[in-house]
């Protein structure tokens, strides 16, 4: 079983953002997921969390998703 990278507060992380202005904390050693780009880091997890707390004002997406699961 692989250890959880978020269990180590000294693990370098990135702060990512997508087109809907949603943020994510991401392990620096992993490839960026499609549709996301880096805003901050790599820095230790605690630094990234501090950056998020200071900069992420609204957890709601910037606009509604155009992808709906009920489209036929």
Backbone bond lengths (Angstrom), bond angles and torsions (degrees), N, CA, C in turn:
res aa  C-N    CA-C-N  psi(-1)  N-CA   C-N-CA  omega(-1)  CA-C   N-CA-C  phi
1 X - - - 1.461 - - 1.527 108.91 -
2 X 1.315 115.85 130.15 1.454 121.45 -179.61 1.529 110.17 -75.52
3 X 1.340 117.78 139.72 1.469 119.19 175.89 1.527 110.64 -69.03
4 X 1.306 116.16 149.81 1.459 121.80 177.56 1.527 108.30 -75.50
5 X 1.341 119.17 122.60 1.463 120.29 -178.17 1.527 112.99 -64.15
6 X 1.322 118.33 -19.25 1.460 120.86 -179.80 1.522 112.61 -83.71
7 X 1.344 117.58 -5.02 1.460 121.04 176.68 1.525 111.88 -75.30
8 X 1.318 118.04 -16.49 1.463 122.85 -178.85 1.523 109.47 -107.86
9 X 1.350 118.25 105.10 1.463 120.06 -177.46 1.529 113.50 -65.45
10 X 1.332 118.01 -14.85 1.461 120.79 177.30 1.527 112.50 -90.26
11 X 1.328 116.57 -5.41 1.469 121.28 178.03 1.524 109.20 -61.66
12 X 1.320 117.17 130.44 1.460 119.82 176.99 1.523 110.11 -67.88
13 X 1.327 114.72 134.69 1.462 122.45 -179.29 1.518 109.33 -130.45
14 X 1.307 113.92 170.65 1.459 123.16 174.49 1.518 108.22 -124.67
15 X 1.309 116.68 152.09 1.458 121.55 168.60 1.518 105.83 -103.06
16 X 1.323 115.31 121.26 1.461 121.56 -178.24 1.518 110.55 -108.21
17 X 1.333 115.67 159.81 1.461 122.18 174.48 1.527 107.90 -140.39
18 X 1.338 115.58 148.74 1.469 119.67 176.33 1.529 109.31 -114.34
19 X 1.315 117.24 -177.13 1.466 121.93 -176.87 1.524 113.39 -66.44
20 X 1.322 117.19 -18.62 1.470 120.79 178.34 1.526 111.58 -92.44
21 X 1.334 116.08 9.99 1.461 122.41 178.89 1.529 112.07 65.70
22 X 1.319 117.27 29.21 1.456 122.22 173.57 1.519 107.58 -92.53
23 X 1.325 116.28 142.98 1.451 122.23 -177.72 1.518 110.42 -107.13
24 X 1.332 115.01 157.08 1.457 121.00 177.29 1.519 109.57 -148.62
25 X 1.319 115.84 141.87 1.454 122.32 169.64 1.520 106.45 -90.02
26 X 1.339 117.93 129.21 1.461 121.63 -171.77 1.522 109.96 -136.53
27 X 1.333 117.87 136.64 1.471 120.00 176.93 1.533 110.56 -61.84
28 X 1.326 116.49 133.18 1.466 121.05 -175.73 1.522 112.89 -65.04
29 X 1.325 117.77 -25.25 1.465 120.19 -176.94 1.529 112.87 -81.42
30 X 1.324 117.61 -8.44 1.473 120.65 179.93 1.526 110.67 -94.71
31 X 1.320 115.73 149.79 1.470 120.47 175.40 1.527 109.42 -65.33
32 X 1.319 116.24 146.29 1.464 119.72 178.38 1.523 109.55 -67.13
33 X 1.336 116.64 138.37 1.464 118.83 176.71 1.531 110.09 -71.59
34 X 1.312 115.81 153.62 1.467 121.25 179.38 1.527 110.31 -57.21
35 X 1.315 116.38 136.43 1.460 121.40 176.89 1.523 114.35 87.69
36 X 1.304 118.06 2.09 1.464 122.48 -179.46 1.520 109.58 -118.90
37 X 1.348 115.61 150.18 1.462 120.72 175.18 1.529 109.00 -136.32
38 X 1.313 115.74 157.56 1.464 121.46 -176.18 1.525 110.49 -83.49
39 X 1.338 115.52 133.47 1.467 122.14 174.53 1.514 112.25 -106.69
40 X 1.342 117.04 -30.31 1.460 121.36 -173.64 1.517 108.98 -151.86
41 X 1.318 115.94 143.09 1.449 120.91 176.18 1.518 110.97 109.16
42 X 1.301 116.50 -179.95 1.458 126.36 5.95 1.530 112.00 -74.59
43 X 1.307 113.65 139.09 1.460 123.82 176.84 1.521 107.55 -147.16
44 X 1.350 117.12 162.82 1.468 118.29 174.76 1.533 110.43 -57.44
45 X 1.309 115.20 151.50 1.467 122.20 -176.81 1.529 112.20 -48.93
46 X 1.325 117.66 -43.86 1.468 121.11 -178.07 1.527 111.39 -61.50
47 X 1.331 117.20 -39.07 1.468 120.63 178.01 1.528 111.09 -65.94
48 X 1.323 115.79 -40.58 1.471 119.80 178.36 1.526 111.05 -65.02
49 X 1.328 116.92 -41.12 1.469 120.03 177.98 1.523 110.92 -64.55
50 X 1.329 117.47 -39.46 1.469 120.42 176.49 1.523 110.82 -62.76
51 X 1.341 116.31 -41.66 1.463 120.30 178.11 1.523 110.47 -61.87
52 X 1.329 116.44 -44.72 1.471 120.32 178.41 1.521 111.16 -59.74
53 X 1.329 117.15 -46.24 1.465 120.77 -179.53 1.523 111.83 -61.22
54 X 1.318 117.80 -33.43 1.462 121.55 -178.74 1.531 113.06 -82.68
55 X 1.323 117.92 -23.93 1.465 120.51 -170.45 1.517 116.60 -117.12
56 X 1.305 118.61 -19.32 1.468 120.95 -177.25 1.517 107.97 -93.96
57 X 1.312 116.44 102.66 1.466 121.85 -173.31 1.523 114.06 -89.87
58 X 1.318 117.66 -30.84 1.460 120.46 -172.66 1.523 108.60 -138.91
59 X 1.330 117.28 119.02 1.460 119.62 -175.95 1.521 113.04 -79.11
60 X 1.324 117.47 -8.39 1.469 119.85 178.45 1.518 110.59 -74.07
61 X 1.324 117.92 144.68 1.468 120.04 175.45 1.527 110.47 -60.77
62 X 1.324 116.26 154.74 1.464 121.49 -178.36 1.520 112.20 -66.37
63 X 1.328 117.99 -31.21 1.462 121.53 -179.88 1.517 108.28 -153.32
64 X 1.309 117.13 155.67 1.469 119.01 179.79 1.517 111.50 -62.37
65 X 1.289 115.28 149.63 1.459 120.81 177.50 1.520 109.82 -68.25
66 X 1.319 115.16 141.42 1.466 119.06 175.77 1.518 110.80 -90.49
67 X 1.318 117.10 -2.78 1.466 121.60 179.01 1.518 108.08 -99.12
68 X 1.309 116.44 117.56 1.461 120.46 178.82 1.504 108.79 -121.35
69 X 1.310 115.63 140.43 1.460 120.04 -176.81 1.520 112.44 -76.86
70 X 1.355 118.30 -12.86 1.461 119.37 -177.27 1.531 112.94 -94.95
71 X 1.348 118.36 5.20 1.466 120.17 175.88 1.510 109.66 -72.11
72 X 1.322 116.25 137.59 1.466 121.32 -179.96 1.504 109.37 -106.59
